[in-house]
Amino acid sequence: MYHTYIIYSSSRDRYYVGHTSYTPSQRVEQHNNASTPSTVPGIPWEVVFCKPFETKSEAIRFELFIKRQKSRRFIKKLIQSEENHCRENAMSWDFPYPERGH
């Protein structure tokens, strides 16, 4: 299982879009532990959107679709949409997926 996710930094008022094979909670923990240099300035991050996919290519395709929109308004609508599988409680998904690299 793969995910396309969006994290938000309230300290920088920025969104970051990515994909992962980790659970969303594991991946945001990595961002908050400074394992991704590009997101260090925005610590702390919180997951505001995630959508699961069966394949890595599907997750990447959706990530690139979001990035091509170049629209904060689009991201905000996506966060509020039915496509958001983590709208209810962003940090409670510890899905039983095997750990893999991101």
C-alpha positions as CSV (number, residue, x, y, z in Angstrom):
1,M,0.0,0.0,0.0
2,Y,1.2,3.5,-0.9
3,H,-0.1,6.9,0.0
4,T,-0.1,10.4,-1.5
5,Y,-0.1,12.8,1.5
6,I,-0.1,16.5,2.2
7,I,1.5,17.8,5.4
8,Y,1.1,21.4,6.8
9,S,3.5,23.5,8.7
10,S,1.7,26.2,10.8
11,S,5.1,27.8,11.7
12,R,5.8,28.5,7.9
13,D,2.2,28.4,6.7
14,R,3.3,25.9,4.0
15,Y,2.0,22.7,2.5
16,Y,4.3,19.8,1.3
17,V,3.0,17.1,-1.0
18,G,4.6,13.7,-1.2
19,H,4.1,9.9,-1.5
20,T,5.2,7.1,0.7
21,S,4.9,3.4,1.4
22,Y,5.0,4.1,5.2
23,T,1.9,4.8,7.1
24,P,1.1,8.5,7.1
25,S,1.9,8.8,10.8
26,Q,5.3,7.2,10.3
27,R,6.1,9.4,7.4
28,V,5.2,12.7,9.2
29,E,7.3,11.5,12.1
30,Q,10.3,11.2,9.8
31,H,9.6,14.8,8.5
32,N,9.5,16.0,12.1
33,N,12.7,14.2,13.0
34,A,14.5,16.1,10.3
35,S,15.1,13.1,8.0
36,T,14.0,15.2,5.0
37,P,16.2,18.3,4.6
38,S,13.7,20.2,2.5
39,T,11.1,20.1,5.3
40,V,13.3,20.9,8.3
41,P,12.5,24.6,8.3
42,G,8.8,23.8,8.7
43,I,9.0,21.5,11.7
44,P,6.5,20.7,13.2
45,W,4.4,19.2,10.4
46,E,1.0,17.7,10.6
47,V,-0.7,15.4,8.1
48,V,-3.8,17.1,6.6
49,F,-4.5,14.8,3.7
50,C,-3.8,11.2,2.6
51,K,-5.1,8.9,0.0
52,P,-4.1,5.2,-0.3
53,F,-3.1,3.5,-3.6
54,E,-2.4,0.0,-4.5
55,T,0.7,0.9,-6.5
56,K,3.6,3.3,-6.2
57,S,3.0,4.6,-9.7
58,E,-0.6,5.6,-8.8
59,A,0.6,7.4,-5.7
60,I,3.2,9.3,-7.7
61,R,0.8,10.1,-10.5
62,F,-1.7,11.7,-7.9
63,E,1.2,13.5,-6.2
64,L,2.3,15.1,-9.5
65,F,-1.3,15.9,-10.4
66,I,-1.6,17.9,-7.1
67,K,1.7,19.7,-7.7
68,R,0.8,20.6,-11.3
69,Q,-2.3,22.5,-10.0
70,K,0.1,25.0,-8.3
71,S,-2.9,26.1,-6.2
72,R,-3.3,26.5,-2.5
73,R,-7.0,26.8,-3.1
74,F,-7.0,23.4,-4.8
75,I,-5.1,21.8,-1.9
76,K,-7.5,23.3,0.7
77,K,-10.5,21.9,-1.3
78,L,-8.8,18.5,-1.5
79,I,-8.2,18.5,2.2
80,Q,-12.0,19.0,2.8
81,S,-13.0,16.5,0.1
82,E,-14.3,13.0,0.3
83,E,-10.9,11.9,-1.2
84,N,-9.2,12.7,2.1
85,H,-8.9,9.4,3.9
86,C,-7.5,11.0,7.0
87,R,-9.9,13.9,7.4
88,E,-11.3,12.6,10.7
89,N,-8.2,12.1,12.8
90,A,-4.9,12.6,10.9
91,M,-2.7,10.9,13.5
92,S,-4.6,7.8,14.3
93,W,-3.9,5.7,11.3
94,D,-1.5,3.0,12.1
95,F,-2.5,0.8,9.3
96,P,-1.3,-2.8,9.4
97,Y,0.9,-2.4,6.3
98,P,4.4,-3.8,6.2
99,E,7.1,-1.1,6.5
100,R,8.9,-0.2,3.3
101,G,11.1,2.6,2.2
102,H,9.6,5.9,1.1
